[in-house]
Amino acid sequence: MLNTIRHYDYLDALRGIAILGVVLVHSGILSGQQHTLYVIAFTGQRGVQLFYMVSAFTLFMTLDSRRTEQKEISNFFIRRFFRIAPLFYLAIVANLLLYGRSLIIDDKLSALDIISGFLFLHGLCPRTINSVAIGGWSIAVETSFYLLVPMLYYRIRSYHTQSRFS
């Protein structure tokens, strides 16, 4: 039987603050470089870091609540895949439909680059990290993060268990 995952309102509030930070940065980019506004806007870049910290916390809680599940690690990756892949694949296709001709003709993307995007490997190449799909860098970072989460969770959990009995 699975434990239920508790919902914490403060995590939603932190996600909201993170999103506002990202919106602030993008608004600052659009506003030009008026010094004061520009400096204030770019403090919002911490929103991405905050979002990853909140995500790590909630992913650890999810793994903890499912630790009795059979094939918990494979199920973790399957859930992550279906959470991000459909929309990311749609973004790749939309990018190709909108900009494909110029991307391919100008030698910015090859068929191998596009395949690397579908396999979530585009983050391994600086040329493709953000050209396979607009904003694709965040998916590259997110998938790398997902690969590390189970290892970090179990390492921290084993450390916590050992220190409790020492």
C-alpha positions in Angstrom: 0.0 0.0 0.0 1.3 3.4 -0.9 1.6 6.2 1.6 -0.2 9.3 0.6 1.9 12.3 -0.4 1.2 15.2 1.9 0.4 18.6 0.3 2.1 21.7 1.8 0.7 25.1 0.9 4.1 26.8 1.5 5.6 24.7 -1.4 2.9 26.1 -3.7 3.8 29.6 -2.4 7.5 29.0 -3.1 6.7 27.7 -6.6 4.6 30.9 -7.2 7.6 33.1 -6.0 9.9 31.1 -8.4 7.5 31.7 -11.3 7.3 35.4 -10.6 11.1 35.6 -10.5 11.3 34.0 -14.0 8.6 36.3 -15.3 10.5 39.2 -13.8 13.7 38.3 -15.6 11.9 37.9 -18.9 10.1 41.2 -18.4 13.5 42.9 -17.6 14.9 41.5 -20.9 12.0 43.0 -22.8 12.1 46.4 -21.0 15.6 47.2 -22.2 18.6 48.0 -20.1 17.4 50.9 -17.9 19.9 50.3 -15.1 17.7 50.2 -12.0 14.8 48.2 -13.5 17.3 45.9 -15.2 19.1 45.1 -12.0 15.9 44.5 -10.1 14.5 42.3 -12.8 17.6 40.1 -13.0 17.3 39.3 -9.3 14.4 37.1 -10.5 16.9 34.7 -12.0 17.0 33.1 -8.6 13.5 31.8 -9.4 14.9 28.9 -11.4 17.2 27.9 -8.6 14.3 28.1 -6.1 12.1 26.1 -8.4 14.8 23.3 -8.5 15.2 23.3 -4.7 11.4 23.0 -4.2 11.3 20.3 -6.9 14.1 18.3 -5.2 12.2 18.5 -1.9 8.9 17.3 -3.4 10.6 14.6 -5.5 12.3 13.3 -2.3 8.9 13.3 -0.6 7.4 11.4 -3.5 10.2 8.8 -3.5 9.8 8.4 0.2 6.1 7.8 0.0 6.6 5.2 -2.7 9.6 3.4 -1.2 7.5 0.2 -0.7 6.4 0.2 -4.3 7.7 -2.5 -6.6 10.1 -1.2 -9.3 10.0 2.2 -7.6 13.0 3.6 -9.6 11.6 2.5 -13.0 8.2 3.9 -12.1 9.8 7.1 -11.0 11.5 7.5 -14.5 8.3 6.5 -16.3 6.3 9.1 -14.4 8.9 11.8 -15.1 9.1 10.8 -18.8 5.3 11.1 -19.3 5.2 14.4 -17.4 7.7 16.2 -19.6 8.1 14.3 -22.9 4.7 15.0 -24.6 4.9 18.7 -24.3 8.7 18.8 -25.0 8.1 16.7 -28.2 5.4 19.1 -29.2 7.8 22.0 -28.7 10.4 20.3 -30.9 7.9 19.8 -33.7 6.5 23.3 -33.3 10.1 24.7 -33.5 10.8 22.7 -36.6 7.5 23.8 -38.2 8.1 27.5 -37.4 11.9 27.8 -37.8 13.0 24.4 -39.4 13.9 25.7 -42.8 16.2 28.4 -41.4 17.6 26.1 -38.7 18.5 23.4 -41.1 19.6 25.6 -44.0 21.8 27.7 -41.8 23.4 24.5 -40.5 22.2 25.2 -37.0 20.6 21.8 -36.6 21.2 18.4 -38.2 19.0 15.3 -38.1 21.2 14.0 -35.4 20.7 17.1 -33.3 16.9 16.7 -33.6 17.1 13.1 -32.6 19.3 14.1 -29.6 16.4 16.3 -28.6 13.9 13.5 -28.7 16.3 11.4 -26.7 16.8 14.3 -24.2 20.5 14.4 -25.0 20.5 17.9 -26.5 22.0 19.3 -23.3 25.3 17.5 -24.0 26.0 19.8 -26.9 26.3 23.6 -26.5 25.1 24.1 -30.0 21.8 22.2 -29.5 21.0 22.9 -25.9 18.6 25.7 -26.8 18.1 25.3 -30.5 16.2 22.0 -30.7 13.3 23.7 -28.9 13.0 27.2 -27.6 13.8 27.1 -23.9 15.0 23.5 -24.3 17.9 24.2 -21.9 15.5 23.9 -19.0 14.4 20.4 -20.1 18.1 19.4 -20.5 18.8 20.5 -17.0 15.6 18.9 -15.7 16.3 15.5 -17.2 19.9 15.6 -15.8 18.4 16.4 -12.5 15.9 13.5 -12.7 18.8 11.1 -13.4 20.5 12.2 -10.2 17.5 12.4 -7.9 17.1 8.6 -7.0 20.8 8.3 -6.4 20.8 11.4 -4.2 17.7 10.3 -2.3 19.1 6.9 -1.5 22.5 8.3 -0.5 21.0 10.9 1.8 18.5 8.3 3.2 21.3 5.8 3.9 23.4 8.5 5.5 20.5 9.6 7.7 19.8 5.9 8.7 23.4 5.3 9.5 23.8 8.5 11.6 20.6 7.6 13.5 22.1 4.3 14.7 25.6 5.5 15.3 
